[in-house]
Amino acid sequence: MPYLIKNAKYGYTKGGFACGPLIENVAAAVEYVENGKTMYLSVVDIIGLYDFYLSDNDIFDKLINENYDEEVEKASIRSFKNINLEKIDELSNNDDDLLIIYLMLILRLDKNETKELMKDSIGKYLTADTVIKYDYFGAI
């Protein structure tokens, strides 16, 4: 079933590890509708390691502000619709994969391409045509 994209956003955190230098982590989120229910799929890129979150509420600001409370911890996922999120380089153009591809494109494209992608998709159903013009595998 295609996803209706209601909103998408991205931003930067002040992250890092306790034992190393601080770096900026990149976060992205998509608000979508599936079967009449609004959901939020988010990802944080920590130097090439991806943490995914699925929630009923928008937790993007918590991710950006690194407020990893109980709600954020409960939203952490390792798979989405039978997709192993540790193997995002094996995605295809089916509807479920497209949402992950879309989220990763928002995360990894340059700012101009990200703005163009968001403009072309918000308020519309996500299709392969929406994302196919971007180099997903070059972006990840």
Secondary structure as GFF3:
##gff-version 3
##sequence-region A 1 140
A	DSSP	beta_strand	4	16	.	.	.	ID=ss1
A	DSSP	beta_strand	22	34	.	.	.	ID=ss2
A	DSSP	beta_strand	37	46	.	.	.	ID=ss3
A	DSSP	beta_strand	49	55	.	.	.	ID=ss4
A	DSSP	alpha_helix	60	64	.	.	.	ID=ss5
A	DSSP	alpha_helix	70	75	.	.	.	ID=ss6
A	DSSP	beta_strand	76	77	.	.	.	ID=ss7
A	DSSP	beta_strand	79	80	.	.	.	ID=ss8
A	DSSP	beta_strand	83	84	.	.	.	ID=ss9
A	DSSP	three_ten_helix	88	90	.	.	.	ID=ss10
A	DSSP	alpha_helix	95	108	.	.	.	ID=ss11
A	DSSP	alpha_helix	111	121	.	.	.	ID=ss12
A	DSSP	alpha_helix	128	131	.	.	.	ID=ss13
A	DSSP	alpha_helix	136	139	.	.	.	ID=ss14
###
